[in-house]
Amino acid sequence: RLDPFASESRVRELVEQLPCVVYVDTDDQRPSTIYISPNIEQLLGFPSQRFLEDPELWIRSMRPDDRERIQGLRDEVWSTGARYRSEYRMLRRDGQEVWLRDTSVLVLSDEGHRLAWQGVIEDITSERRAEEEIRASEARYRALVERVPAVVYEMGPDDERRTLFVSPHVEEVLGYTRSEWLDQPDIWIELLHADDREVVLAYHDRHSQTGEPWDVEYRLIASDGRVVWVHDRATLIRGSAGGAAAWHGVMIDITTEHDAREMLELHKEDLERRVAERTNELQDANELMALEIGERRRMEDEVRQVEERYRRLVENMPGIAYIWQVLPGDEPRSFDYVSPRLQDVLGFSTEDWHASARIHPHDQARVADALARSARTGESFLMEYRFLAKDGSVVWVLDQASLISRTGGGQPSSFQGVMLDVTAWKVAESKAEAAEDRFRTLAERGPVVVFAFELIYANDESPPTVSVDYISPQAAELVRYPIEHWLRESEWLEMVHPDDRDGVARTMRRSGRTGEPWTMHYRMIRSDGTVVWVLDTGSMLKRDSHGRPWTFQGILLDVTEGEEAKARLETSERDQRLALEGALVIPWSETIHPETGFERYTYIGPQAFDIFGYTPEELMVRHMHFPRMVHPDDRARVRKTAARSDQTGVWEDTYRILRRDGGIRWIHSFGRRTSPPGTIPEVWHGIAVDVTATHAEPETPSETRRRTRAVEDQRSSVEDPAR
């Protein structure tokens, strides 16, 4: 390519490294994507090129529930040209759901014409999930507060003692609804029992001043006139950053307990009298009772020791012990007991664990069927399946349970079992199977011959002999000799081309002596007389107990096509170079770094001197000489052609060049990017043909003056490389 003006690599690098997706859409009611940054593949799993080729891919990947809403919003914004912003869900290529925030604006030309829509897409999945978790947490804690069998409240610490919050249980305890309690600021003071009011208010004031928690029992008057004893516990919570403080507390109805205490006091004297009367009667039985108590304590101690021993055994065993209670209409398993090892294996506490909900979706059906069968028949349960741990990882367990009790009607009642973590074993088993499959496929179905041999040492003076341990079946297809020809060193060397045999033997002797790896290209002669080129590479695996090279492994690869193509290419390149250098055509080769935009010509044909007036060496010494040689009237168009070629990989244009002597030559230039995608630097090859004879036109005076100035600038830049 003869014009390197328009390298967009730096801007593209900046855009493609942003932590979001940048895109440009056409200004159509049903737009097509002109550009989308490559990190869309990390977000949705599709390469950016798919969205350019398939305009419907984006709307198909959108969650069906959101399509109609988003399409309507797009139509509205498109009609008004207003800023577009929306949040919706997309389905990744692997089926996962992600939340996106899509923002775009209409880009106008200098004349105010609508051009395109340019926008950015952000991944807000974590943000959305955090919001959902916060809402769920708030609902969970509110339900906890409102269902607890006590009056939970929040009260101001000032003299008004205004109730800021009270749980619904206040109606059950005192007969007042929440709204009645909250609408009357001083209701708590008014409901204090007359005998307790002064003491309780003084107690409240003192603790409001000191900030110490309070714990007091007092009486309140219910709506129906009943006297209700409450046990009130509260803590003063200071507001953050100087905010207002408030008492957070709970009132528990202890009327029944208080009445019971009064009844106990009434009967205390009578009981003491009776006890005194009975004391004399019990004196005789004390000794016997002491013996019985001693024996009972001894038995209880033994029971506790046995229970403690079994508890430690269960809780320290390398698995999750459990007792599964079979209940009609309950979930598949209701656990009476789960050992604390659950926390170590799955990350859940025993209170938070819901076994059925955490079974891997792919295993839920078969596990449910097996559990239902055991619950129905009483047969033992034994299965390997997966759980989803609290951190999202997959944990394999071996779950085994046996029936331990039945109901009066003979139906299974409870099972005792243990879950063993077999994840490591499963992973190792999977890796071993995969490795074995890969090796077998590579060795016996791949395009290479795999072989292994060892050296047998008869004694220290004699050279070792080669014993072939394994050679894959492809060896017979490679040289069309039976596999037995490969098992003896002498017959194997006979298949090597005579011109290569000595070199191959020397290399193998050196590797056998030193243990160093080898890589060789050589020819072998098939049974039908044809020649095949092979790449032979391998290395030593082990040394024997004396430190001598012992076992080796290697591969043979048929590279005949590559070697023949290489020879044909070298011949073709030589013929083409001779043909091009004899015509009025300038062949050229160039390398371009796509990220920095740096360009360097690696070859320019000698015809450049006849056409441009400069030697190839003068043109290659400065990589920016062509921008100055291009005719001023053609430079803008050539820049656009270069920009397009960055995308298409093909450069073609016809333009004028200013010769060293001031003359003008018309050039038709054609080039193509020949390096594979992603190669750095990119490699371009092309030709520049002198077509002046078909484009000659009279020159105007203004063009002559402009050409003269450009030639002077061009000449000074070429003759002074420092510019």
Secondary structure, 3 states (H helix, E strand, C coil): CCCCCCCCHHHHHHHHCCCCEEEEEECCCCCCEEEECCCHHHHHCCCHHHHHHCCCHHHHHECHHHHHHHHHHHHHHHHHCCCEEEEEEEECCCCCEEEEEEEEEEEECCCCCEEEEEEEEEECHHHHHHHHHHHHHHHHHHHHHHHCCCEEEEECCCCCCCEEEECCHHHHHHCCCHHHHHHCCCHHHHHECHHHHHHHHHHHHHHHHHCCCEEEEEEEECCCCCEEEEEEEEEEECCHHHCCCEEEEEEEECHHHHHHHHHHHHHHHHHHHHHHHHHHHHHHHHHHHHHHHHHHHHHHHHHHHHHHHHHHHHHHCCCEEEEEECCCCCCCCEEEEECCHHHHHHCCCCCCCCHHHHECCCCHHHHHHHHHHHHHHCCCEEEEEEEECCCCCEEEEEEEEEEEEECCCCCEEEEEEEEEECHHHHHHHHHHHHHHHHHHHHHHCCCEEEEEEEEECCCCCCCCEEEEEEECCHHHHHHCCCHHHHCCHHHHHHCECHHHHHHHHHHHHHHHHHCCCEEEEEEEECCCCCEEEEEEEEEEEEECCCCCEEEEEEEEEECHHHHHHHHHHHHHHHHHHHHHCCCCEEEEEEEECCCCCCEEEEEECCHHHHHHCCCHHHHHHCCCHHHHHECHHHHHHHHHHHHHHHHHCEEEEEEEEECCCCCEEEEEEEEEECCCCCCCCEEEEEEEEECHHHCCCCCCHHHHHHHHHHHHHHHHHHHCCCC
